[in-house]
Amino acid sequence: MTLNKRYLRNVKENLSFYIAAAVLTVVALLLFYLFYIAGTGIKSYGDQFFIDNKLEDATFTTYVEIPDNEISNIEKKYNVTFEKEHYVNINEDGYKVRVFKRNKKIDLYEVIDGNDIFNDDEIVISKGYAESEHVSIGDRLTIKGKEYKVTGYFLRPDYLYMLENTDDSYKNITSFFLAYMTDSAYDALEASSCQYKVVYSDDSDVTQFRKDMNEQYKINSYLAKDNNQRITMVDDQAIMFLIMAFVFLFTLPLITVALIAIIIGRKIKQEQKMIGTLSALGYTKRQLMWHYSVLAMIPGLAGGIIVTIITKIIQQPYGEMSLADYEPMPVHFTLPISIAVIGIIIPTAIYMLEAAHKVSKLLKKDTVEMLNGNADGDSRTRHVLAGKKGKVRNKFALRSILANPGRSFVVFLGAFLGALMITVAFMFIDSINNVIDRGADSMGSFKYEYVLNCLKTDEVAGADELVIGKYEHDGSSFSLIGADTDVKYLNIDTEDGSRADLSNGYYVTNVMAYAYKLEAGDEFTFVNPITMEEKKVTISGIIMNDSQKLLVCSQNNARKLLVWDDGTYNGLLSEKKLDLGDEISKTVTSDDIREQMKTILTEMGAIIYSLAVIGAIICIAALYVSVNMLISENRHNISMLKVLGLKNREINRMIIDVNHIIIPFGIAVGLLTGYFMMVEVFRIYSGMEGVLYTPVITAQSIILTIVIVIACYAVSLLTVRRKADRVDMVESLKDNRE
């Protein structure tokens, strides 16, 4: 007898096990691979793009324009790279465009499709809007009454995440885009808006530079690149994908590999008669351990190779799905060879070690016991409920579960993993929908928010006047809002349902309280990014606003913090569109905010729903293997029951349905684990994006999760019941004769 002849025969006899184990290995590693590829691809491209196109260190605006002839002096004095950037915001019917004059030193643009501009009637536009609104190269767009031919699409380093305003919650590529035209064409627009870009060297005195700029030119706003979501979102999202990759690595692959290792151990136990026979025939312990290790290697090796092939095929299209938040960057996504090799080696090694360990353990038993199939039994469970009254079916089910903890655990893990993955998918959707429903409304009842480019004192009819400033805390920026106590359009309702008393205190929104871990009564320290002066206030309460990091107080208190004259303001809220001419620095509408939230759900939908599909596949495969194992280990009992005259339906209820009691526990633990996992994920997201993603899962999603997992279990039962029906009564007689 040659052991090598058993390999093919064993695979044929246990083909369903090898297929299911390989499928579990594939889907378990697939999510880790795809999220890892997305994270590393985005980060690698972003880092190089920032270098190639001279990313800024900060952008600032001033009330007093810096003369062009002073720029070279500023660069020499502070050892910085400094540039004045000219731009203009233009509102057209159906879209808003921000036109830039070409920079020479900082934040350069890169044409990635088509050609750059040469003539005065040509423009290049940001690619995200072009793809979203189907603007083709060669089309014409109207800007300030003149038509321009689109010659190409571009990216620029400070707009890879296309926020119209730096404090927006989400990108806008449906009604806002960037454009470049020739210098002469730009000059013909007669625009006067400008801002300043700076790149610091290693020995630049940043603090002194900022103080001097404010003292000489009165800084209006200052935004460091580390506080600019248009820039930081690239790294933040890439890191988020990597975090999710390793979350999946430490949940799905490790748990699934452990699950398969348990199953392999059970399969080896079923082979104890064969192992005893081979041992009696003179095969050494080393030979037998190697033989069964090779058999265990098959699903790990097959699964690792298949998942690598699948990943190589889908890595680019799936990676591009992960770019949904960004401008369409031409990222080349690829699975590193080292990660692919590790993905093949580790599961295979664990399966082989488990098989070798199980064979080694069995070979320590008496050969006669192995030949009788009793070498690894536990006689204690045979006496459970002995002498007790009750249905035979219930006694058998309890004994079956207690006597086979490994098999029971496999059933539990199957239901657990399925419920976990499906919960994660549904909870993401429910939580985003909650933000859509509550986000804009929690900000207030205004339709338009205007930030002005100058300080005003005259009253505007039908509008709330605001004092708006920017501050920093631990490197993160937030807005100061000064409003009247009777403000109409700004939400100032606190956690207890009452309106904030702005005349006597400082309040923070709940998203800011969450991000900075603040409570009522805490002393809050923050820094003026313009003057670098430190301020301290005591928090009086929390305002219910999920979408904006705000410190809210009275107008007078805000002016004192900003050191502004009495009666001045720089912001307006209204229900109607206001005609403010060129005094507007930026405009935010409530519809824009809702549209931003809906875009998150639309663009991330494919990735999220794929999680639910993968969860269902894991659930079906794991439960199929466990139920199939149940049939294989109970062939003698099924045959005996047939001899006793029981019908197939009665046998199914007694033998196959014993795991019904385990499924609810697996679902419950999976739901809870998925919930707490997403609580942590949303905590990280909330800190990154400045939007409070409240973890929400609806009753409908919970019910649907339960239904899907139960349906997966039912599919597994239906698939293997035919195998139970094919068990012959002769099996029992053969075993008894032996």
Beta strands, then each sheet from edge to edge (+ up, - down):
strand 1: 58-62
strand 2: 80-92
strand 3: 95-100
strand 4: 110-114
strand 5: 122-126
strand 6: 140-143
strand 7: 146-155
strand 8: 176-180
strand 9: 194-200
strand 10: 219-224
strand 11: 448-456
strand 12: 463-473
strand 13: 476-483
strand 14: 506-509
strand 15: 523-527
strand 16: 534-543
strand 17: 550-554
strand 18: 569-574
strand 19: 584-589
sheet 1: 4+ 7- 5- 8+ 3+ 2- 9+ 1- 10+
sheet 2: 4+ 7- 6+
sheet 3: 15+ 16- 14- 17+ 13+ 12- 18+ 11- 19+
end
